[in-house]
């Protein structure tokens, strides 16, 4: 299944093995098609276990972006479907897969992945430059092995909410769907997934909130730096995650107009 995207009278969508289609919005006539040959990739056997389609595409500056189920982020020319660039986003999690859409955020396009139900997955999102595909930043959702050091202060803070040897299980937290870009604050809001394994008594036997599982996390769109988080389900053991859609709007609350996230 997928969510179509309409730009200037053309409907774009990716289905099946992440095959991108462009249709004339008025007539339904196929304009072009790009097949990333997902099933032929060396990683296809491990990365195609979740046999769903791609949930959506993104568009910016004449480029159509989509994730492929085997773990690439690709950019194609919106006029003719020619490949412009392709990057492997799962270099740190070889057994993950992508079913969620990419999200344009300023000069970057951001992609997550799935896998927290299947393997020793440590979730993250990665931003790539729209023009070149060069990696701009990466934000991990859960902390890794403390003996190897933490990537940033946010991971150091998050590690205090875990116990035991959680990193041996990956921890989870894959961002397999929900994100949103806030141009007003130049932030990316990500919705994070469940823990791995689900049962907290295994991954974090001493309890704890297990940040940043089951949370909305605000990141600087240019740098990926942590800004704030709101965790809806501390210590989640039930797959009550935050991977559902994130929408932004303004609401009048007690007579004051406030920017809010609907989730």
N, C-alpha and C positions, 0 to 999 in steps of 0.2 A: 504494500500500500504506500501511497505517497501523497504529498500536498503539492498541487500544481502552482506554478509561479507565472504570472502574466506581466510582461514588460513590452510596451510599445506595440501592442497587437499580436505578440507572439507568446504562446504558452509553452513553458519549459517544465519537464518533469523527468524523473529517473525511476525506472522500475526494473523488476527482475534482478539480473546480475548488474545492477547499477548502470543500465544503459540509458543515456540521456536522449530525450526526444524534444524536438522543437516543432510546434504546430501553429499554423495560421489560426488565430483565435476566432476568426469569423467563419471559416469554412471547415476547419479541422484537418486541412491538408498538411501532410508531413513535409516539413521544410528540410530537415536534416536529422541525422541520428548519429550518436557517437557511442561505440561499444568499447569499454575499457578492458574487455577480455578477462573478466574476473576469474572465471573457472579455470583459465589456463595459467594462472599465477602459481609460483612454487609454494606459496603459503595457503593456497585455496583449501586444502584438506582440513587444516586446523581452524581456519578463520571463517568458514562458511557454516559452522554448526547452527548458528541462529539463522534459520532459513527465511528471514523476512526481507522485505525490500528496503529501499532507501526512503526515509520519511520526507525528504524535501531537498531543494536546491537553494542556492543563493545567487544574486546577480549584483555586479558593480562594474561600471566603466567598460561595458561591452564584453564582459566575461561572465560565464556561467560556471558556478562552483558546485561540486558535489563530492561527497565521500563515497568510496567504494567499499563493498563489504569485506574485501581482503585487506583494507587498512590504508589505502591511499587517499589523499586529497588531490583532486584534479581541477584544472581550470581550462575551459575550452572557449573558443571564439564564438560569441553569440550569433554572429552572422552566418557562419558556415559549419560550426561544430568541429573545427580543427583543434587538436590538443595544443595548448600553450605551455603548460607546465604540469608536473606531477611530482608529489613528494610522498614518501612513506612516513605516515604519522605514528606508526606503532613500533618504532625502533626500540623503545624501552619496554614494550608489552607485546611480544610476538604472537601470543595466543589470543589477543583481543580481536575485535571486528567492529565495523562501523555500520550502523543502521540509521543514525540520526543525521539531521541536516547540518551543514556549516552555517555560520553566522558572520556576516560582514560587520566589522567594528572599526570604523575609521579607516586607516590605511591597511588594516589587517583583516584576514578572514580566519575565524576561530573554529576549531573542530575538536570534538571529544570522541569517545568510543565506548563500546560495551564489553562486558566480559566478567563482571563481578559475581555472576552466578555459576561460572564455569571453571575458573582457574585461579591461581595465586596472583590475582590482579591488583595492581596499585593504580587507582584512577588518576587521570590528568586531562587537562585541555592544553592545546597548543595553538599558537597564533603564527600565521605565515603572511608575509608581505603580498599584497594583492597583485602587484606587477610582476614580481620575480619568483614568488614561492619560497623565498628565503625565510628560515625560521626566525621569528621575532622574539618569542618568549614561550615558556611552558610553566604551568602551575599545577603542582601535584595536590591532590585532594586530601590524601592521608600521609602521615610521616613514614619514612623508611627506617632502615636499621640505624639506630642512634650511633653505633660504632663507626659508621661511615660518614657521620656528620649530616647536618641538615642543610637543605638548599637555601633556606631563608628563615627569618624570625617567625613567620607564620607556622612553619613546620615544627620549629622548636616549641612554640606555644601549644600546637596540637598534640605533640608527643606527650605532654603532661596529662592528657586526657585518655591515654591508653595504658594498659598494663600487660605484663607477660611478654611474649615474643611475637607480637602481632605481625611483624614484618615477614615472618616465615609463611604466613597465610596470605600475604599481599595487602590485606586490609579492606580492599574493595573501593567503593566510592566512585565508580566509573560514571562519567557524565555522558550518558548515551542519548540524551534528547534535549533537555531544556536549557536554553540560553536566551539572553536578550541583550541588545546594545542600547545604552542610554547616551545619546549624543549630548544632552544637556550637561552631564557630568563626565563624559568621556569614560564611561565604565562598562564593563561586561558583567552581567549577572549570570551565574551558572547555578543550575540545580543539580545537586549531587545524588548519587545512587546509594544502594544498600551496602552493608558490610559484607566481607568475604572471610569466613563463611557467615551465613545468616546468624547463627547462634553466637551471641556475644560471649558466652561462657567458654567458648573455644578460642576465639581470636583475641579476647581481652578479658581473661578470667577474673580479674579484680574489679571489673566494672568500668565506670568512667563514661564521659559523654561521647568519646570516640570521634573527635573532630577530624575532618569536616564532613562526616557522613550525614545523609538526610538533611541537607542544609541548602540555603541560598547563600552564595558567597559573591561579594562584590569585588571586582578586580579592576585595576587601572588598565584601560584598553591599550595604552602605548607600551607599558612595561610588564604587565601581568602581576604587578605587586598587589598583595592583599590589602583591602581597605576595611571591610567589615563582613560579618556573617550573621545569619539567623538560622539556628538549628531547630527544626520542627519536631524532631523525634530523637532525643539523646539516647545513645546506646542501642540504637535500632536492632532488634532481633527478628523482625517480622516482615522485612522487605517493604516497610512503609517509607519509601524513599521520596525524593523531591525532583524526580526526572520529568514531571509534567510541565506543561507550557508555562512560560513566564510572560506576562503582558504588563506594559507600562501605561499609566494614564495619570490624570489629575482628578482628585476627588475633593469635594467640600466636606470637611470633617470639623464639627463644632464651629462652623462659620469661617474656617480657615481653609484656603485652597492648598492642598498638599500633593506633591508628587508621590505616587504609590506604586507598588508592585502587586499585581493580582496573580495569585498562584493557588 
